[in-house]
Amino acid sequence: MSIISQSQDEKELFNTISRFFTDFKIGNLLRRCNACKQKGVPVLDIFKYKLCNIFSDRSMYMQLKTSSYKESFSKNTFYRFLDSAKTNWLRFTTLLSKKVIDSLEPLTFCRPDKCLHR
């Protein structure tokens, strides 16, 4: 894979994740689950970075090791955010799951007169 296409794929992934954040109001969900910072880099930027790494099969460790890490926050900021005891990650995943299910439910609605019955 060339550097140009990899960069294009990364931009597309970032745009897709950004759209997901907007559509499902991830910032509001994070606030409702006490995921916040008093100052510095916004929580959304850190969380978006984490998701981009997950879906591109990358790690911060390898980015730091190969000097390809270009984020505006430090490794310590990243890990403090993930390890914060006040963030209720279970509540976050539950609320997000509900939002996703609610958005899919209308697509699965089957009118009785249009359904196949056994």
C-alpha positions as CSV (number, residue, x, y, z in Angstrom):
1,M,0.0,0.0,0.0
2,S,1.4,3.4,-0.9
3,I,1.7,6.3,1.5
4,I,-0.8,8.3,-0.5
5,S,-3.6,5.7,-0.3
6,Q,-2.9,5.1,3.4
7,S,-3.2,8.8,4.1
8,Q,-6.4,8.9,2.1
9,D,-7.8,5.9,4.0
10,E,-6.9,7.6,7.3
11,K,-8.7,10.7,6.3
12,E,-11.7,8.7,5.2
13,L,-11.7,6.8,8.5
14,F,-11.4,10.1,10.5
15,N,-14.3,11.6,8.6
16,T,-16.4,8.5,9.1
17,I,-15.7,8.5,12.9
18,S,-16.4,12.3,13.0
19,R,-19.7,11.8,11.4
20,F,-20.5,9.0,13.8
21,F,-19.6,11.3,16.7
22,T,-22.0,13.9,15.3
23,D,-24.9,11.6,14.5
24,F,-24.8,9.9,17.9
25,K,-23.9,12.9,19.9
26,I,-20.9,11.2,21.5
27,G,-19.8,14.4,23.3
28,N,-23.1,14.6,25.2
29,L,-22.9,10.9,26.1
30,L,-19.3,11.3,27.4
31,R,-20.5,14.3,29.5
32,R,-23.4,12.3,30.9
33,C,-20.9,9.7,32.0
34,N,-18.5,12.1,33.7
35,A,-15.8,11.9,31.0
36,C,-14.4,15.4,31.0
37,K,-11.2,17.4,31.4
38,Q,-10.8,20.6,33.3
39,K,-8.4,22.1,30.8
40,G,-6.3,21.3,27.8
41,V,-7.2,19.0,24.9
42,P,-10.9,18.2,24.5
43,V,-12.1,14.8,25.5
44,L,-13.6,14.3,22.0
45,D,-10.2,14.6,20.4
46,I,-8.7,12.0,22.6
47,F,-11.6,9.6,22.2
48,K,-11.6,10.1,18.4
49,Y,-7.9,9.3,18.3
50,K,-8.5,6.1,20.3
51,L,-11.2,5.0,17.9
52,C,-9.2,5.8,14.8
53,N,-6.3,3.7,16.2
54,I,-8.7,0.8,16.9
55,F,-10.2,0.8,13.4
56,S,-6.9,1.3,11.7
57,D,-5.2,-1.4,13.7
58,R,-2.6,0.9,15.2
59,S,-1.3,1.7,18.6
60,M,0.1,4.7,20.4
61,Y,3.1,2.7,21.5
62,M,4.1,2.0,17.9
63,Q,3.4,5.5,16.8
64,L,5.7,6.8,19.5
65,K,8.3,4.2,18.7
66,T,8.4,5.1,15.0
67,S,8.1,8.8,15.6
68,S,4.8,9.0,13.7
69,Y,2.8,10.3,16.7
70,K,1.5,13.7,15.8
71,E,-1.3,14.4,18.3
72,S,-1.5,17.6,20.4
73,F,-1.7,15.7,23.7
74,S,0.9,13.6,25.5
75,K,0.9,9.9,26.2
76,N,0.2,10.7,29.9
77,T,-2.9,12.8,29.0
78,F,-4.2,9.9,26.9
79,Y,-3.7,7.3,29.6
80,R,-5.1,9.5,32.4
81,F,-8.3,10.0,30.3
82,L,-8.7,6.2,29.7
83,D,-7.9,5.4,33.4
84,S,-10.1,8.1,35.0
85,A,-12.0,6.5,37.9
86,K,-14.8,9.1,37.5
87,T,-15.7,8.1,34.0
88,N,-18.5,5.5,33.9
89,W,-17.6,3.5,30.8
90,L,-20.3,0.9,31.4
91,R,-22.9,3.7,31.4
92,F,-21.3,5.2,28.3
93,T,-21.4,1.9,26.3
94,T,-25.0,1.2,27.5
95,L,-26.2,4.7,26.4
96,L,-24.4,4.4,23.1
97,S,-25.8,0.9,22.5
98,K,-29.3,2.3,23.1
99,K,-28.8,5.1,20.6
100,V,-27.5,2.7,18.0
101,I,-30.4,0.3,18.5
102,D,-32.9,3.1,18.4
103,S,-31.5,4.3,15.1
104,L,-31.6,0.8,13.6
105,E,-35.1,-0.2,14.9
106,P,-37.1,1.7,12.3
107,L,-35.1,-0.1,9.6
108,T,-36.3,-3.5,11.0
109,F,-40.0,-2.6,11.4
110,C,-42.1,-5.1,9.6
111,R,-45.7,-4.3,8.8
112,P,-47.9,-7.3,9.5
113,D,-49.5,-7.2,6.0
114,K,-46.0,-7.2,4.4
115,C,-44.4,-9.9,6.5
116,L,-44.1,-13.5,5.5
117,H,-45.7,-15.8,7.9
118,R,-45.0,-19.5,8.4
